[in-house]
Amino acid sequence: MEAPDFAKLITESAEILNEAIADRMVEVLNEAYRLDPECIAQLMDGPIVPCNAELADHSTIQIWDHLDLATLERLADQNPDGESKTAGVRVLGLLNGFTGKYPDGYGRIAASYEVDCPVHGSQDGIVGDICPACIARNPQKDDEDTVEDHELILGKLLGFARVDASKHQVSAQGPDSGNP
C-alpha cells in the first residue's frame, strides 16, 4: 500500500478552503452591495493607493502594476517621501489576498461592471474596444466625432462574482445572480 502524499493533501485542502472563503466573500460583498450600492461602489472604485515594493511583491495580494501615465503622475504627487512607487492596490486586490491567486495571477473574486460608451451609454464589449454603436453610426469616420473618441470605459458597478478557475472568466454577474 502506497503512503499518502501529505503535502499534496494539505495543498488540495488549502485550495478547497480558499474556494469556500472566496464563495463566502462574494456572498457578503453582494449582500453589502444590495444594502448600499453607492457606498460599496465608492469603496471599490476609489483611487489606486500607491504601495511600496514589499507590498507589490506580495504573493497573493493583487497589485496594479501596469498603470497609465495619469495614475503614475497622481501616485508621484501623493508620494512626498521620494520613494518611487509605480504600483498600487485597491480594496478588491487586498480582499483577493485572503484566498490567493491562480498560477497566472488571477484572483478568485471579481467585480462586475457595465461597459459604457461616453456617448451611447451601456454597450456590449470590453473596456478599451471601440463602441459598437459608434462604429455602426460612423463606419467611415466621416464626421467630426471620430470613432477613436469613443472607446468603451468602465460603467456602473453591478456586483461581485467568482472567477472561473478553468477559464478565468466571471462565473455570474451581479448580486441577484443567485450565485453564493
C-alpha positions in Angstrom: 0.0 0.0 0.0 1.3 3.4 -1.0 1.8 6.0 1.7 -0.4 9.1 1.4 1.3 12.2 0.0 0.6 14.6 2.9 2.0 17.6 1.2 -0.4 17.1 -1.7 -3.3 16.5 0.6 -2.5 19.7 2.5 -2.3 21.7 -0.8 -5.6 20.3 -2.0 -7.3 21.0 1.3 -6.0 24.6 1.3 -7.4 25.1 -2.3 -10.8 23.8 -1.2 -10.7 26.1 1.8 -9.7 29.1 -0.4 -12.5 28.4 -2.8 -15.0 28.3 0.1 -13.7 31.5 1.6 -14.0 33.2 -1.9 -17.6 32.0 -2.2 -18.5 33.4 1.1 -16.7 36.7 0.4 -18.6 37.1 -2.8 -21.9 36.4 -0.9 -21.1 39.1 1.7 -19.9 41.6 -0.9 -23.1 41.2 -2.9 -25.2 41.5 0.2 -23.4 44.7 1.1 -23.9 46.0 -2.4 -27.6 45.2 -2.3 -27.9 47.1 1.1 -25.9 50.2 0.0 -24.7 50.2 -3.7 -23.4 53.7 -3.6 -21.2 53.0 -0.5 -19.7 49.8 -1.9 -19.2 51.3 -5.4 -17.2 54.2 -3.8 -15.1 51.7 -1.8 -14.4 49.6 -4.9 -13.9 52.4 -7.3 -11.8 54.5 -5.0 -8.3 55.6 -6.2 -5.5 53.2 -6.6 -3.4 53.7 -3.5 0.4 53.7 -4.1 2.3 50.9 -2.4 5.9 50.1 -1.7 8.0 47.3 -3.4 7.4 44.9 -0.5 3.6 45.0 -0.9 3.9 45.0 -4.7 5.8 41.7 -4.4 3.3 40.1 -2.0 2.5 36.5 -3.1 -1.3 36.7 -3.0 -2.5 40.4 -3.0 -3.4 41.6 -6.4 -1.5 44.8 -7.3 -2.0 47.3 -10.2 1.5 47.3 -11.7 0.6 48.4 -15.3 -0.5 51.9 -14.5 -1.4 54.6 -17.0 0.6 57.9 -17.1 -2.1 59.9 -15.3 -2.2 57.4 -12.4 1.6 57.3 -12.2 1.7 61.1 -12.0 -1.0 61.1 -9.3 1.0 58.5 -7.3 4.1 60.6 -7.6 2.2 63.6 -6.3 1.0 61.5 -3.3 4.4 60.3 -2.5 6.3 63.0 -0.6 9.0 60.7 0.7 10.6 60.5 -2.7 10.4 56.7 -2.9 9.5 55.6 -6.5 6.1 53.9 -6.3 4.9 52.5 -9.6 2.4 50.0 -8.3 -0.8 50.4 -6.3 -3.6 48.5 -4.6 -7.4 48.8 -4.3 -9.8 47.1 -1.8 -10.6 44.2 -4.1 -6.9 43.4 -4.6 -6.4 43.3 -0.9 -9.5 41.0 -0.4 -8.3 38.7 -3.1 -5.1 38.3 -0.9 -7.1 36.3 1.6 -7.8 33.5 -0.9 -4.7 33.6 -3.1 -4.1 33.9 -6.8 -4.3 31.4 -9.5 -0.9 30.5 -11.0 -1.3 33.1 -13.7 -2.1 35.9 -11.3 -5.9 36.0 -11.4 -7.7 36.4 -8.1 -10.8 34.4 -7.1 -13.1 37.4 -6.8 -14.0 39.8 -9.5 -16.1 43.0 -9.6 -18.7 43.1 -12.4 -19.2 46.4 -14.2 -21.3 47.7 -17.0 -19.2 48.7 -20.0 -20.2 52.2 -21.3 -19.6 54.4 -24.3 -19.2 58.1 -23.2 -21.8 59.0 -25.9 -24.1 56.0 -26.2 -24.2 54.6 -22.6 -24.2 50.9 -21.8 -22.7 48.6 -24.6 -21.6 45.1 -25.1 -17.9 44.8 -25.3 -14.6 45.1 -23.5 -13.0 48.2 -21.9 -10.8 49.8 -24.5 -12.6 48.5 -27.5 -14.3 50.9 -29.9 -18.0 51.4 -29.1 -20.1 49.2 -31.5 -22.8 51.9 -31.7 -20.2 54.5 -32.8 -18.9 52.1 -35.4 -22.4 51.4 -36.7 -23.2 55.1 -36.8 -20.0 56.2 -38.5 -18.1 53.3 -40.1 -16.1 55.5 -42.4 -15.2 58.1 -39.7 -16.6 60.8 -42.0 -17.8 63.3 -39.4 -16.3 65.5 -36.8 -16.9 62.9 -34.0 -14.2 60.4 -34.7 -14.7 56.8 -33.6 -11.4 56.9 -31.6 -13.0 59.3 -29.2 -15.5 56.7 -28.0 -13.6 53.8 -26.5 -15.6 51.7 -24.0 -15.0 52.5 -20.4 -16.0 51.0 -17.0 -19.5 51.9 -16.1 -21.7 51.2 -13.1 -20.7 48.5 -10.6 -23.1 45.6 -10.9 -21.9 43.3 -8.1 -19.3 40.6 -7.4 -18.7 37.1 -8.7 -16.2 34.3 -8.6 -13.6 34.0 -11.3 -13.9 30.6 -13.0 -10.6 28.8 -12.3 -10.6 27.0 -15.6 -11.5 29.9 -17.8 -10.6 32.9 -15.7 -14.0 34.5 -16.5 -16.6 35.8 -14.1 -18.9 32.9 -13.3 -22.0 35.0 -12.7 -22.8 38.7 -12.7 -24.2 40.8 -10.0 -25.8 40.4 -6.6 -29.0 39.0 -8.0 -27.5 36.1 -9.9 -28.4 33.5 -7.3 -24.7 32.6 -7.0 -23.5 32.3 -3.4 
